[in-house]
Amino acid sequence: MDRFQEMQVFIRIAERGSFTRASDDLQIPRATVTNLMQRMEERLGTRLLERTTRTVRLTHDGEAFYRRCVRLVADLEEAEGSFRDVAPKGLLRANVQGTLAKNFVVPALPEFVAQYPGIELHIGEDDRLVDLVREGVDCVLRAGTLQDSSMVGRRVATMAQVTVASPTYLARFGEPATLQALEGHQAVNYISSASGRALPLEFTVDGEVVEMQLPSVVSVSGADLYTGAAVAGLGMVQVPRYRVAGELSAGTLKIVLADLPPPPMPVSVLYPQNRQLSSRVRVFAQWLREIFEASGLDG
């Protein structure tokens, strides 16, 4: 195994904090990973990793060597990619927000698999904030504004949003015609996985975004729960229009304050800032942009 491959294995062990998880990710026998690290440390004449029964952590020298390896591997991959016109291949671990996966990504996956047969795709579904490095994930697809400065985002779509409430709720609280009329109303609070706080309602007034935090009797942390709570009459919510198209058609939800819409919601592919964008992530992000453009959501 050459030194480039050694560095790739070392990087994965450092990021995953485990020989076993690194072995699984790279599909290399556990014994090979262990022997490889022993030989690397012997050649360098220093300890790179502190091993305990439960965790693997970088030593001081290991931290410095890790930073150099990340740069070197990224530079070499970029250099090789610029001279070789070859299709991307290998394992791509992606995590996708649930409603985006259900409505857009999964239905179109056969096209991606056919176009890139050399990529082995592992997809997880989540709404929470994922630690890409520690969890061994290459990229995530999320809706919303990028808040984590350690992440780089590539926008693949923007989604029109609406403020909605159920007829039962509006019969009880009244249908507001202005922002001032929202006094006495309530919202279903959506709890951000990034901050742990409830997200405010947002309205576009004369080109400016105005935030309002309405009282709430129910708070949720999932997209389906959020819409379901609104249908149950528990308060107003703001969601991408596509997500409630069925409820709007059935009359179980109604748009309110249509002339003061929430700002469009961005959809982005996110990956760690300290990593070179691999060809696998690059083609996956481009493909996602294409399927959103085909859906009519991008813009």
C-alpha positions in Angstrom: 0.0 0.0 0.0 1.5 3.3 -1.1 1.9 6.4 1.2 -1.0 8.2 -0.5 -3.3 5.3 0.5 -1.7 5.3 4.0 -2.6 8.9 4.4 -6.2 8.3 3.3 -6.6 5.6 5.9 -5.0 7.7 8.6 -7.4 10.6 7.8 -10.4 8.3 8.0 -9.3 6.9 11.4 -8.7 10.4 12.7 -12.1 11.6 11.6 -14.1 8.6 12.6 -12.2 8.1 15.9 -12.3 4.4 15.3 -10.2 1.7 13.5 -13.3 -0.4 13.0 -15.4 2.4 11.5 -12.5 3.5 9.3 -12.2 -0.1 8.2 -15.9 -0.4 7.4 -15.9 3.0 5.5 -12.9 2.1 3.4 -13.8 -1.6 3.0 -10.4 -2.7 4.2 -9.8 -5.5 6.7 -9.5 -4.3 10.3 -6.2 -6.1 10.7 -4.8 -4.3 7.6 -5.8 -0.9 9.0 -4.1 -1.7 12.4 -0.9 -3.0 10.7 -0.8 0.0 8.4 -0.9 2.5 11.2 1.8 0.7 13.1 4.1 0.8 10.1 3.3 4.5 9.5 4.1 5.4 13.1 7.3 3.3 13.0 8.5 5.0 9.8 7.7 8.5 11.1 9.2 7.7 14.5 6.3 9.2 16.5 2.9 8.3 17.9 0.0 9.7 15.8 -2.9 8.1 17.7 -3.8 7.5 21.3 -5.7 4.3 21.6 -8.0 3.3 24.4 -10.6 0.6 24.7 -13.3 2.9 23.5 -11.8 5.8 21.5 -9.0 6.7 19.2 -7.6 10.3 19.5 -4.9 12.2 17.7 -1.7 13.0 19.6 -0.2 16.5 19.3 2.0 15.2 16.4 -1.0 13.4 15.0 -3.0 16.7 14.8 -0.2 18.4 12.9 0.3 15.4 10.6 -3.5 15.1 10.0 -3.7 18.8 8.8 -0.9 18.2 6.3 -2.3 14.9 5.1 -5.7 16.5 4.4 -4.1 19.2 2.2 -1.8 16.7 0.5 -4.5 14.2 -0.3 -6.8 16.9 -1.6 -4.1 18.4 -3.8 -3.2 15.0 -5.2 -6.8 14.1 -5.9 -7.4 17.4 -7.7 -4.1 17.1 -9.7 -5.0 13.6 -10.8 -8.6 14.6 -11.6 -7.4 17.4 -13.9 -5.5 15.0 -16.1 -7.8 12.0 -16.1 -11.1 12.1 -17.9 -12.5 9.2 -15.9 -16.0 8.6 -14.4 -16.1 9.0 -10.6 -16.2 5.8 -8.6 -16.2 4.6 -5.0 -18.3 5.1 -1.9 -20.4 8.2 -1.5 -22.1 8.7 1.9 -24.9 11.3 1.7 -27.5 12.4 4.2 -30.8 13.9 2.9 -33.6 15.7 4.7 -36.6 13.4 4.7 -39.2 15.3 2.7 -36.7 16.2 0.0 -35.6 12.6 -0.2 -39.2 11.4 -0.5 -40.4 13.9 -3.0 -37.4 14.6 -5.2 -34.2 12.5 -4.6 -35.4 8.9 -4.3 -37.8 8.9 -7.3 -34.9 10.1 -9.5 -32.2 7.9 -8.1 -32.4 5.3 -10.9 -31.1 8.0 -13.3 -28.1 8.7 -11.1 -27.2 5.0 -10.6 -27.4 4.5 -14.4 -25.3 7.6 -15.1 -22.6 6.8 -12.5 -22.5 3.0 -12.1 -19.1 3.2 -10.4 -20.4 5.1 -7.4 -21.7 3.1 -4.5 -24.3 5.4 -2.8 -25.1 5.1 0.9 -28.0 7.5 1.8 -29.3 8.4 5.3 -32.4 10.3 6.1 -32.4 13.0 8.8 -33.6 16.5 9.8 -30.9 17.0 12.5 -27.6 18.7 12.2 -25.1 16.0 11.1 -21.4 16.0 12.2 -20.1 15.0 8.7 -16.5 14.4 9.8 -17.3 12.3 12.9 -20.1 10.4 11.3 -18.2 9.7 8.1 -20.7 11.4 5.8 -19.4 13.1 2.6 -22.2 15.6 2.1 -25.8 16.4 3.3 -28.8 17.9 1.5 -30.6 20.4 3.6 -33.3 23.1 3.2 -32.7 26.4 5.1 -30.0 29.0 5.6 -26.4 27.8 6.2 -25.5 28.5 9.8 -22.5 26.3 10.5 -19.3 28.2 9.4 -17.3 25.0 9.3 -19.5 23.9 6.3 -19.4 24.9 2.6 -22.7 25.0 0.8 -23.6 24.6 -2.9 -27.1 25.9 -3.5 -29.1 23.5 -5.7 -32.6 25.1 -5.5 -34.8 27.7 -3.9 -38.3 26.9 -2.8 -41.3 29.3 -2.7 -42.9 29.3 0.8 -46.3 30.0 2.1 -47.9 30.8 5.5 -50.8 28.4 6.1 -53.4 27.5 8.8 -56.3 25.1 9.0 -59.9 26.2 8.5 -60.6 25.1 12.1 -57.9 27.3 13.4 -59.0 30.3 11.3 -62.6 29.9 12.4 -61.4 30.1 16.0 -58.8 32.9 15.7 -59.9 34.8 12.6 -58.1 35.2 9.3 -55.5 38.0 9.5 -55.2 40.6 6.8 -52.2 42.4 8.2 -49.2 41.7 10.4 -50.8 43.8 13.1 -53.8 41.4 13.0 -51.5 38.6 14.1 -51.8 39.8 17.7 -53.7 37.0 19.5 -52.7 34.4 17.0 -50.4 31.4 17.7 -47.9 29.4 15.7 -46.6 25.8 15.7 -43.0 26.3 16.7 -40.3 24.5 14.7 -37.2 23.8 16.8 -33.9 24.3 15.0 -31.5 21.3 15.4 -28.6 23.8 15.1 -29.6 26.3 17.8 -32.2 24.4 19.8 -34.5 27.4 19.6 -37.8 28.0 17.9 -37.5 29.6 14.4 -39.5 32.8 14.0 -42.1 33.4 11.3 -40.9 35.5 8.5 -42.8 37.9 6.2 -41.7 39.9 3.2 -42.8 43.5 3.6 -41.7 46.0 0.8 -38.8 43.8 0.0 -37.6 43.5 3.6 -37.9 40.4 5.8 -39.8 41.0 9.1 -39.5 38.3 11.8 -42.3 37.6 14.3 -42.3 35.2 17.2 -45.8 34.1 18.0 -46.8 32.2 21.1 -47.2 28.5 20.7 -48.8 25.6 22.6 -46.9 22.9 20.5 -43.3 22.8 19.4 -42.0 20.2 16.9 -38.6 19.2 15.4 -39.8 17.3 12.3 -41.2 18.4 8.9 -44.1 16.0 8.9 -45.0 16.8 12.5 -44.9 20.5 11.6 -47.4 20.2 8.8 -49.6 17.7 10.8 -49.8 20.1 13.7 -51.1 22.8 11.4 -53.7 20.5 9.9 -54.8 19.7 13.4 -55.5 23.4 14.0 -52.7 24.0 16.5 -51.4 27.1 14.8 -49.9 28.8 11.7 -46.8 27.4 10.0 -44.6 28.4 7.2 -43.5 25.7 4.7 -42.4 25.3 1.1 -45.5 25.3 -1.0 -44.8 21.9 -2.6 -45.0 20.3 0.8 -48.6 21.3 1.4 -49.9 21.1 -2.2 -52.1 18.2 -1.3 -53.5 19.8 1.8 -54.2 23.1 -0.1 -56.1 21.2 -2.8 -58.1 19.2 -0.2 -58.9 22.3 1.8 -57.4 21.1 5.0 -55.0 24.0 4.9 -55.4 27.6 3.6 -52.8 30.2 2.7 -52.9 33.4 4.8 -51.2 36.7 4.3 -50.5 35.7 0.7 -49.2 39.2 -0.2 -46.6 39.0 2.6 -45.0 35.7 1.8 -42.0 34.2 3.7 -38.7 34.5 1.8 -37.8 31.6 -0.5 -36.1 28.7 1.3 -32.6 27.7 -0.1 -31.8 24.0 -0.6 -28.0 23.3 -0.5 -25.5 20.5 -0.6 -23.2 20.9 2.4 -19.7 19.4 2.9 -16.8 20.1 5.4 -14.8 23.3 4.7 -11.4 21.6 5.2 -12.0 19.0 2.4 -11.4 19.2 -1.3 -14.7 18.6 -3.1 -14.4 15.1 -4.5 -15.6 14.2 -7.9 -18.3 12.0 -6.4 -19.7 14.9 -4.3 -19.3 17.2 -7.3 -21.4 15.1 -9.7 -24.0 14.3 -7.0 -24.4 18.0 -6.3 -24.8 18.8 -10.0 -27.3 16.0 -10.4 -29.3 17.3 -7.5 -29.4 20.7 -9.0 -30.6 19.2 -12.3 -33.5 17.3 -10.7 -34.6 20.4 -8.8 -34.5 22.4 -12.0 -36.6 19.8 -13.7 -39.1 20.0 -10.9 -39.6 23.7 -11.4 -38.5 24.6 -7.9 -35.2 26.2 -8.8 -35.3 30.0 -9.1 
